[in-house]
Amino acid sequence: MAGARPNFMKIKPVMDALEQRGADVVLVHTGQHYDAAMNDVFFDELGIRAPDHFLGVGSGGHADQTGRVMTAFEPLVEKLKPDVVVVVGDVNSSMACALVAAKAGPLVAHVEAGLRSRDWSMPEEVNRVVTDRVSDYLLTPSPDAVDNLRAEGYRTDQVHLVGNVMIDTLLANLARARDSDVVKRLGLRPGEGFRGSTASSPSTAPPTSTSLHCSDSCSTRSSRWPATAPWSSPSTRVRRQCSKPRSSRDPASGSCHRPVTSTSSRCRPVRGWC
């Protein structure tokens, strides 16, 4: 199961490993993320095959989106009757599909289990804890994740330290990344240091106090290096636009119409608007 940008980098090595071992892998895409920059680019550049099933749930509030994923996924589970449902990460789709599978009968395997921020204001923290609780196989990326699960009372035979699948994806694409012209496109100099950041979660996107703290940190720490923020999610861009005075937004759409042109040491979004 995959549904959102963070999932896509993780499913590729998992699918490859399962198929190499003769497993019949059915890829289900919930459609939680559907923007081309959040979806298509990862399938194209990482070589992920087209989904076998696309649920098309789209965006929405947490309850609405989770409910639509569950409603769409349940009949598919009843039809396919899988032995195991593999979910990755901590997005709404991961939790929703895990809940459906746990009630329907298939075993549930959670890739990237055991990670904890202990910040219950984060929707991802709720998602990962709930997903772990209903999973049969807890596949952890790191020793601290194993420690977290043991402290929470999970059985030893449930917890498996398998490593970080994101590193598998990184290594598989390292040569291509090194050949990329992205450094030039971002206006940076090859071989010189720089600071990079992205903003995707609600807590780190404007107009929150956390986002202002991140911006201040980006502008003051290691100021001898140029800074770039080349990517933000569509929802982050909307929040950034809405944090601006109304006079700086597009009169018709409410969106900001002033492109970022700053080349100072402060964070410099290359894509999107401020």
TORRO-250755 format. One record per atom (N, C-alpha, C): residue in three letters; y, z, x. Coordinates in steps of 0.02 Angstrom, whole numbers, padded with zeros to 5 digits, always signed. Atoms other than C-alpha are relative to their C-alpha. Layout:
N
ALAYZX...
***
This chain:
274
MET-00059+00000+00042MET+00000+00000+00000MET+00062+00000+00044ALA-00065+00001-00032ALA+00174-00042+00057ALA+00053-00011-00053GLY-00051+00010+00051GLY+00337-00037-00036GLY+00070-00005+00026ALA-00068-00003-00026ALA+00487-00011+00076ALA+00001-00013+00074ARG-00010+00019-00070ARG+00558-00057+00245ARG-00039+00043+00049PRO+00036-00039-00050PRO+00485+00092+00339PRO-00075-00011+00000ASN+00073+00012+00004ASN+00310+00047+00278ASN-00022-00061+00039PHE+00023+00065-00024PHE+00306-00130+00343PHE-00019+00001+00073MET+00017-00003-00071MET+00308-00089+00528MET-00065+00039+00012LYS+00058-00043-00008LYS+00165+00033+00499LYS-00064-00032-00026ILE+00061+00026+00030ILE+00045-00068+00392ILE-00033-00054+00043LYS+00028+00055-00038LYS+00023-00214+00512LYS-00056+00022+00047PRO+00056-00020-00044PRO-00080-00124+00648PRO-00057+00032-00038VAL+00054-00031+00040VAL-00176-00027+00515VAL-00043-00054-00033MET+00037+00055+00031MET-00223-00186+00422MET-00042-00037+00052ASP+00036+00037-00052ASP-00271-00274+00583ASP-00063+00039+00022ALA+00056-00040-00023ALA-00383-00130+00638ALA-00056+00003-00053LEU+00050-00003+00054LEU-00470-00118+00469LEU-00037-00067-00007GLU+00031+00066+00008GLU-00500-00305+00457GLU-00044-00018+00060GLN+00043+00011-00059GLN-00568-00311+00635GLN-00066+00035-00006ARG+00061-00038+00010ARG-00697-00185+00579ARG-00037-00021-00063GLY+00035+00028+00057GLY-00748-00289+00429GLY+00018+00026-00068ALA-00021-00027+00065ALA-00656-00197+00292ALA+00033-00054-00042ASP-00033+00046+00047ASP-00600-00293+00138ASP+00067+00032-00018VAL-00067-00030+00008VAL-00413-00256+00142VAL+00040-00038-00052VAL-00043+00029+00052VAL-00307-00287-00012VAL+00069+00031+00009LEU-00068-00024-00011LEU-00120-00274+00020LEU+00039-00001-00066VAL-00040-00007+00060VAL-00016-00209-00125VAL+00072+00017+00020HIS-00071-00010-00013HIS+00173-00221-00115HIS+00032+00022-00065THR-00029-00025+00063THR+00262-00114-00244THR+00066-00033-00017GLY-00065+00030+00013GLY+00428-00204-00223GLY+00056+00050-00003GLN-00054-00049-00002GLN+00528-00045-00196GLN+00060-00027+00039HIS-00052+00037-00036HIS+00626-00143-00065HIS-00013-00075-00009TYR+00009+00071+00015TYR+00655-00326-00105TYR+00055-00043+00031ASP-00052+00037-00035ASP+00815-00374-00013ASP-00030-00037+00059ALA+00029+00040-00053ALA+00779-00512+00113ALA+00003+00036+00068ALA-00007-00036-00063ALA+00843-00405+00257ALA-00042+00063+00003MET+00041-00061+00003MET+00736-00259+00199MET-00073-00017-00009ASN+00068+00018+00020ASN+00579-00357+00159ASN-00024-00063+00037ASP+00025+00064-00025ASP+00558-00542+00204ASP-00001-00003+00076VAL-00005+00006-00072VAL+00615-00525+00384VAL-00058+00035+00035PHE+00054-00037-00032PHE+00479-00398+00423PHE-00067-00036-00008PHE+00062+00038+00010PHE+00339-00501+00347PHE-00001-00061+00045ASP-00003+00060-00042ASP+00399-00655+00441ASP-00007+00017+00074GLU-00003-00012-00072GLU+00434-00578+00611GLU-00060+00040+00025LEU+00059-00039-00022LEU+00286-00457+00616LEU-00066-00035-00016GLY+00061+00037+00015GLY+00163-00586+00551GLY-00044+00033-00052ILE+00038-00032+00054ILE+00111-00486+00398ILE-00016-00053-00053ARG+00018+00050+00051ARG+00015-00593+00275ARG+00031+00018-00067ALA-00030-00011+00066ALA+00080-00614+00099ALA-00041+00051-00039PRO+00036-00050+00039PRO+00036-00470-00018PRO-00049-00032-00049ASP+00047+00023+00052ASP-00115-00492-00129ASP+00026+00015-00070HIS-00030-00020+00064HIS-00021-00404-00268HIS+00071+00025+00011PHE-00070-00021-00004PHE+00166-00383-00293PHE+00019+00031-00067LEU-00012-00036+00062LEU+00216-00252-00422LEU+00072-00008-00025GLY-00068+00016+00021GLY+00403-00292-00424GLY+00037+00056-00035VAL-00031-00056+00035VAL+00463-00117-00471VAL+00075+00004+00012GLY-00071+00000-00013GLY+00634-00138-00390GLY+00029+00069+00014SER-00035-00062-00017SER+00764-00003-00362SER+00010+00043-00063GLY-00013-00045+00056GLY+00815+00144-00470GLY+00002+00072+00024GLY+00002-00071-00016GLY+00827+00332-00476GLY-00069+00022+00020HIS+00065-00023-00026HIS+00688+00436-00400HIS-00053+00004-00056ALA+00049-00008+00054ALA+00603+00480-00565ALA-00018-00068-00031ASP+00011+00066+00031ASP+00624+00306-00639ASP-00043-00044+00046GLN+00037+00043-00046GLN+00562+00216-00483GLN-00071+00025+00011THR+00067-00028-00009THR+00415+00334-00455THR-00043-00014-00061GLY+00038+00013+00061GLY+00363+00316-00636GLY-00020-00073-00007ARG+00017+00071+00006ARG+00371+00126-00631ARG-00053-00020+00050VAL+00054+00015-00048VAL+00265+00120-00473VAL-00067+00024-00027MET+00063-00027+00026MET+00134+00232-00553MET-00026-00041-00059THR+00020+00040+00058THR+00133+00133-00714THR-00027-00068+00019ALA+00023+00066-00022ALA+00112-00032-00621ALA-00062+00004+00043PHE+00056-00006-00046PHE-00013+00032-00493PHE-00065+00022-00034GLU+00059-00028+00032GLU-00132+00123-00610GLU-00049-00054-00027PRO+00047+00051+00024PRO-00204-00031-00700PRO-00030-00041+00056LEU+00026+00038-00057LEU-00224-00119-00532LEU-00057+00039+00033VAL+00053-00042-00028VAL-00327+00027-00465VAL-00062-00003-00045GLU+00056+00004+00047GLU-00434+00022-00622GLU-00036-00067+00005LYS+00030+00067-00006LYS-00462-00165-00597LYS-00036-00009+00066LEU+00028+00012-00067LEU-00495-00166-00409LEU-00055+00050+00019LYS+00048-00054-00017LYS-00592-00001-00399LYS-00010+00006+00076PRO+00005-00005-00074PRO-00554+00024-00213PRO-00038+00064+00020ASP+00031-00060-00028ASP-00654+00145-00107ASP+00052+00048+00027VAL-00053-00040-00030VAL-00497+00206-00018VAL+00066-00034-00013VAL-00069+00023+00005VAL-00312+00189-00053VAL+00037+00028+00060VAL-00036-00021-00060VAL-00212+00193+00109VAL+00075-00005-00014VAL-00073-00001+00008VAL-00030+00245+00094VAL+00030+00019+00067VAL-00033-00014-00064VAL+00093+00253+00238VAL+00070+00029-00013GLY-00068-00025+00001GLY+00250+00353+00267GLY+00016+00048-00057ASP-00024-00053+00046ASP+00354+00454+00144ASP+00050-00027-00051VAL-00046+00028+00051VAL+00444+00336+00024VAL-00029+00015-00069ASN+00022-00013+00068ASN+00433+00350-00165ASN-00065-00035-00017SER+00061+00038+00014SER+00300+00215-00172SER-00062+00033+00028SER+00057-00033-00031SER+00187+00311-00053SER-00024+00058-00043MET+00019-00057+00041MET+00190+00468-00159MET-00028-00023-00067ALA+00022+00023+00066ALA+00173+00373-00323ALA-00070-00028+00002CYS+00067+00030-00005CYS+00022+00273-00267CYS-00053+00052+00018ALA+00047-00053-00017ALA-00060+00427-00191ALA-00018+00041-00062LEU+00013-00038+00061LEU-00042+00520-00356LEU-00046-00038-00047VAL+00043+00041+00043VAL-00118+00377-00454VAL-00071-00002+00026ALA+00066+00005-00028ALA-00264+00358-00335ALA-00037+00067-00004ALA+00032-00066+00002ALA-00298+00546-00329ALA-00028+00015-00069LYS+00023-00011+00069LYS-00315+00549-00519LYS-00053-00051-00021ALA+00045+00053+00022ALA-00409+00385-00533ALA-00069+00003+00034GLY+00065-00008-00031GLY-00548+00429-00411GLY-00009-00024+00072PRO+00008+00021-00070PRO-00530+00331-00247PRO+00023+00054+00049LEU-00025-00043-00053LEU-00511+00426-00086LEU+00070-00023+00020VAL-00069+00016-00021VAL-00333+00434-00020VAL+00007+00016+00074ALA-00014-00010-00070ALA-00287+00411+00163ALA+00075-00007+00011HIS-00072+00001-00013HIS-00111+00453+00219HIS+00013-00010+00074VAL-00020+00015-00069VAL-00050+00370+00378VAL+00069+00028+00013GLU-00061-00035-00018GLU+00089+00470+00462GLU+00004+00066-00038ALA+00003-00064+00035ALA+00034+00633+00381ALA+00026+00056+00045GLY-00016-00060-00036GLY+00095+00804+00431GLY+00070+00006+00028LEU-00069-00006-00024LEU+00275+00765+00477LEU+00041+00044-00047ARG-00039-00047+00040ARG+00397+00897+00418ARG+00071+00006+00028SER-00069-00016-00020SER+00585+00919+00422SER+00019+00070-00022ARG-00013-00065+00032ARG+00580+01079+00317ARG+00069+00001-00033ASP-00063+00007+00036ASP+00735+01015+00230ASP-00016-00027-00069TRP+00021+00020+00067TRP+00697+01013+00044TRP+00053-00039-00037SER-00049+00044+00031SER+00858+00921+00006SER-00015-00073+00013MET+00020+00069-00015MET+00776+00765+00080MET-00055-00022-00048PRO+00054+00026+00043PRO+00678+00663-00049PRO-00063-00016+00040GLU+00058+00017-00041GLU+00565+00607+00094GLU-00044+00061+00014GLU+00039-00061-00013GLU+00513+00787+00128GLU-00044+00017-00059VAL+00040-00011+00060VAL+00456+00809-00051VAL-00057-00051-00003ASN+00050+00053+00004ASN+00365+00642-00045ASN-00058+00012+00049ARG+00052-00008-00051ARG+00271+00680+00117ARG-00044+00061-00014VAL+00039-00060+00015VAL+00218+00855+00064VAL-00047-00012-00058VAL+00042+00016+00058VAL+00154+00795-00105VAL-00055-00048+00019THR+00050+00049-00021THR+00066+00646-00027THR-00055+00032+00041ASP+00050-00035-00040ASP-00021+00756+00100ASP-00046+00041-00044ARG+00038-00046+00041ARG-00076+00877-00035ARG-00055-00035-00039VAL+00051+00035+00041VAL-00171+00745-00136VAL-00043-00047+00042SER+00037+00047-00042SER-00242+00650+00014SER-00065+00032+00026ASP+00065-00022-00028ASP-00422+00661+00077ASP+00000-00005+00075TYR-00003+00010-00072TYR-00386+00593+00251TYR+00073+00004+00021LEU-00068-00009-00025LEU-00231+00652+00343LEU+00003-00026+00071LEU+00000+00036-00064LEU-00198+00532+00486LEU+00068+00012+00033THR-00063-00023-00028THR-00066+00610+00598THR+00021-00039+00061PRO-00024+00038-00058PRO+00045+00528+00729PRO+00009+00042+00063SER-00019-00042-00057SER+00072+00679+00842SER-00031+00069-00006PRO+00029-00068+00001PRO+00006+00852+00890PRO+00039+00048-00045ASP-00038-00046+00042ASP+00150+00940+00801ASP-00015-00011-00074ALA+00020+00013+00069ALA+00099+00854+00639ALA-00067+00034-00016VAL+00064-00036+00008VAL-00077+00923+00663VAL+00013+00074-00009ASP-00017-00071+00005ASP-00003+01096+00690ASP+00029+00017-00069ASN-00030-00012+00066ASN+00099+01082+00530ASN-00054+00004-00054LEU+00052+00002+00051LEU-00054+01038+00426LEU-00047+00060+00006ARG+00042-00059-00009ARG-00160+01176+00501ARG+00034+00063-00024ALA-00038-00058+00023ALA-00022+01301+00466ALA+00004+00003-00076GLU-00003+00003+00072GLU-00020+01243+00286GLU-00069+00008-00032GLY+00066-00016+00027GLY-00207+01275+00268GLY-00046-00058-00014TYR+00045+00057+00010TYR-00284+01102+00270TYR-00063+00009+00041ARG+00064-00004-00035ARG-00466+01088+00320ARG+00002-00041+00064THR+00002+00035-00064THR-00502+01035+00498THR-00028-00070-00007ASP+00031+00065+00006ASP-00611+00891+00440ASP+00044-00050-00038GLN-00047+00045+00033GLN-00465+00818+00341GLN+00050-00031+00050VAL-00056+00016-00044VAL-00345+00807+00488VAL-00025-00038+00062HIS+00021+00043-00056HIS-00361+00668+00618HIS+00062-00023+00038LEU-00055+00022-00043LEU-00241+00640+00763LEU-00015-00072+00023VAL+00014+00071-00014VAL-00234+00449+00771VAL+00054-00033+00041GLY-00054+00031-00038GLY-00068+00418+00858GLY+00051-00034-00045ASN-00056+00030+00036ASN+00092+00332+00807ASN-00009-00075-00006VAL+00012+00072+00010VAL+00059+00162+00730VAL+00063-00041+00013MET-00061+00036-00017MET+00242+00117+00757MET-00001-00023+00072ILE+00005+00020-00070ILE+00205+00113+00943ILE-00046-00060+00008ASP+00043+00059+00000ASP+00064-00010+00910ASP+00040-00063-00017THR-00042+00057+00019THR+00189-00123+00823THR+00050-00017+00055LEU-00048+00011-00055LEU+00315-00099+00964LEU-00033-00038+00057LEU+00034+00032-00056LEU+00190-00147+01098LEU-00020-00071-00017ALA+00020+00067+00021ALA+00130-00297+00999ALA+00058-00049+00001ASN-00059+00043+00004ASN+00309-00363+00989ASN+00047+00009+00059LEU-00045-00016-00055LEU+00380-00302+01155LEU+00023-00062+00038ALA-00019+00060-00038ALA+00376-00469+01246ALA+00050-00042-00040ARG-00045+00040+00042ARG+00460-00557+01100ARG+00068+00034-00005ALA-00064-00037+00003ALA+00592-00420+01089ALA+00040-00010+00064ARG-00035+00009-00063ARG+00632-00438+01273ARG+00029-00071+00008ASP-00024+00069-00003ASP+00654-00626+01251ASP+00055-00014-00051SER-00049+00009+00053SER+00771-00601+01104SER+00071-00003+00028ASP-00070+00003-00020ASP+00957-00640+01115ASP+00042+00052-00037VAL-00036-00048+00042VAL+01002-00488+01009VAL+00055+00036+00039VAL-00051-00034-00040VAL+01096-00404+01153VAL+00064-00042+00003LYS-00057+00046-00002LYS+01208-00556+01169LYS+00035-00003-00068ARG-00029+00007+00067ARG+01232-00570+00981ARG+00040+00062-00020LEU-00036-00061+00016LEU+01289-00389+00973LEU+00059+00012+00047GLY-00057-00005-00045GLY+01418-00420+01109GLY-00010+00050+00056LEU+00016-00047-00053LEU+01330-00309+01236LEU-00019-00037+00064ARG+00018+00030-00063ARG+01293-00341+01419ARG-00070+00019+00021PRO+00069-00015-00021PRO+01112-00357+01475PRO-00002+00047+00060GLY+00008-00046-00056GLY+01058-00216+01589GLY+00045+00060-00002GLU-00045-00057+00005GLU+01197-00098+01537GLU-00020+00043-00060GLY+00018-00045+00054GLY+01172+00054+01427GLY+00045-00009-00061PHE-00040+00001+00061PHE+01231+00063+01248PHE-00030+00052-00048ARG+00022-00046+00052ARG+01217+00178+01098ARG-00013-00040-00064GLY+00016+00035+00062GLY+01131+00115+00941GLY-00016+00050-00056SER+00015-00043+00056SER+01117+00190+00768SER-00009-00042-00063THR+00005+00029+00067THR+01066+00147+00591THR+00012+00056-00050ALA-00009-00050+00052ALA+01104+00236+00428ALA-00036-00025-00062SER+00038+00023+00058SER+00978+00224+00288SER-00012+00054-00052SER+00014-00053+00049SER+00947+00394+00209SER+00065+00024-00032PRO-00061-00022+00034PRO+01070+00466+00081PRO+00040+00052+00040SER-00035-00054-00035SER+01109+00614+00195SER+00040-00024+00059THR-00036+00025-00059THR+01171+00504+00338THR+00047-00057-00016ALA-00044+00055+00019ALA+01270+00377+00239ALA+00063+00028-00033PRO-00062-00023+00031PRO+01451+00394+00183PRO-00009+00007-00075PRO-00054-00040-00029PRO+01531+00488+00104PRO-00020+00072+00015THR+00024-00068-00010THR+01427+00641+00151THR+00030+00030+00064SER-00026-00034-00059SER+01484+00773+00276SER-00044-00014+00060THR+00046+00015-00055THR+01328+00735+00379THR+00018-00067+00031SER-00018+00065-00027SER+01381+00554+00396SER+00063+00004+00042LEU-00061-00008-00040LEU+01553+00607+00457LEU-00016+00034+00066HIS+00020-00032-00062HIS+01471+00721+00585HIS-00034-00049+00046CYS+00033+00050-00041CYS+01360+00579+00644CYS+00050-00048+00030SER-00050+00046-00025SER+01510+00465+00660SER+00041+00031+00056ASP-00037-00035-00052ASP+01607+00594+00759ASP-00040+00006+00064SER+00044-00007-00059SER+01459+00623+00874SER-00006-00066+00036CYS+00008+00067-00030CYS+01439+00436+00900CYS+00061-00019+00039SER-00062+00021-00033SER+01621+00419+00949SER+00017+00041+00061THR-00019-00045-00054THR+01627+00565+01070THR-00053+00007+00054ARG+00053-00011-00049ARG+01458+00576+01156ARG-00009-00064+00042SER+00012+00055-00046SER+01434+00467+01309SER+00046-00058-00015SER-00047+00051+00021SER+01592+00371+01269SER+00006-00057+00051ARG-00003+00055-00048ARG+01571+00267+01427ARG-00045-00057-00021TRP+00044+00053+00024TRP+01438+00167+01333TRP+00026-00029-00065PRO-00019+00029+00065PRO+01479+00043+01194PRO-00050+00022-00053ALA+00042-00022+00056ALA+01410+00088+01023ALA-00007-00057-00050THR+00012+00051+00050THR+01333-00025+00893THR-00044+00028-00055ALA+00042-00019+00058ALA+01262+00004+00719ALA-00018-00064-00036PRO+00012+00068+00024PRO+01181-00164+00684PRO-00033-00006-00068TRP+00038+00007+00062TRP+01088-00122+00525TRP+00013+00059-00046SER+00000-00053+00051SER+01109-00024+00364SER-00030-00029-00063SER+00033+00023+00060SER+01016-00033+00201SER+00051-00020-00052PRO-00047+00018+00053PRO+01095-00112+00046PRO+00029+00061-00035SER-00026-00060+00033SER+01109+00060-00035SER+00050+00036+00043THR-00048-00031-00045THR+01195+00126+00119THR+00066-00038-00001ARG-00061+00040+00002ARG+01319-00018+00115ARG+00039+00014-00064VAL-00034-00015+00063VAL+01356+00020-00068VAL+00034+00068+00004ARG-00030-00066-00007ARG+01384+00204-00028ARG+00061-00002+00046ARG-00056+00006-00046ARG+01497+00156+00117ARG+00060-00032-00035GLN-00054+00034+00036GLN+01597+00039+00005GLN+00033+00048-00049CYS-00027-00044+00052CYS+01615+00170-00131CYS+00038+00059+00029SER-00036-00056-00031SER+01679+00298-00006SER+00070-00020+00020LYS-00066+00024-00019LYS+01831+00188+00029LYS+00049+00007-00059PRO-00049+00000+00054PRO+01994+00200-00070PRO-00007-00063-00043ARG+00009+00056+00046ARG+01991+00089-00222ARG+00041-00061+00020SER-00043+00055-00019SER+02132-00017-00151SER-00031-00045+00053SER+00030+00040-00053SER+02019-00075-00009SER-00063-00036-00023ARG+00060+00033+00026ARG+01881-00137-00124ARG+00018-00065-00035ASP-00009+00062+00037ASP+01858-00305-00204ASP+00016+00016-00073PRO-00019-00018+00069PRO+01947-00297-00374PRO-00053-00015-00051ALA+00049+00019+00050ALA+01806-00384-00465ALA-00064+00041+00006SER+00065-00031-00009SER+01652-00305-00389SER+00004+00073+00020GLY-00006-00068-00024GLY+01721-00141-00325GLY-00023+00008+00071SER+00023-00005-00069SER+01656-00182-00153SER+00057-00010+00049CYS-00051+00007-00051CYS+01756-00169+00006CYS+00001-00071+00026HIS-00005+00070-00021HIS+01822-00338+00062HIS+00024-00006+00072ARG-00027+00004-00067ARG+01881-00292+00237ARG-00057+00004+00051PRO+00055-00003-00049PRO+01753-00338+00373PRO+00017+00043+00059VAL-00010-00041-00060VAL+01728-00225+00521VAL+00015-00045+00059THR-00017+00040-00059THR+01813-00295+00674THR+00011+00044+00061SER-00015-00045-00055SER+01832-00140+00782SER-00047-00011+00059THR+00041+00004-00061THR+01772-00154+00962THR+00012+00061+00043SER-00013-00061-00037SER+01821+00023+01012SER-00066+00035+00015SER+00060-00038-00018SER+01700+00155+01075SER-00032+00032-00060ARG+00030-00029+00060ARG+01671+00213+00897ARG-00056-00045-00025CYS+00056+00040+00026CYS+01518+00156+00801CYS+00027-00064-00030ARG-00024+00066+00020ARG+01536-00028+00765ARG-00053-00037-00041PRO+00049+00037+00040PRO+01436-00095+00617PRO+00008-00075+00010VAL-00003+00071-00012VAL+01395-00275+00657VAL-00015-00038-00065ARG+00015+00030+00065ARG+01321-00314+00487ARG+00029+00046-00053GLY-00026-00040+00056GLY+01394-00257+00322GLY+00075+00006+00003TRP-00072-00008+00008TRP+01567-00199+00275TRP+00016+00073+00003CYS-00018-00071-00002CYS+01666-00039+00293CYS+00048+00014-00058
***
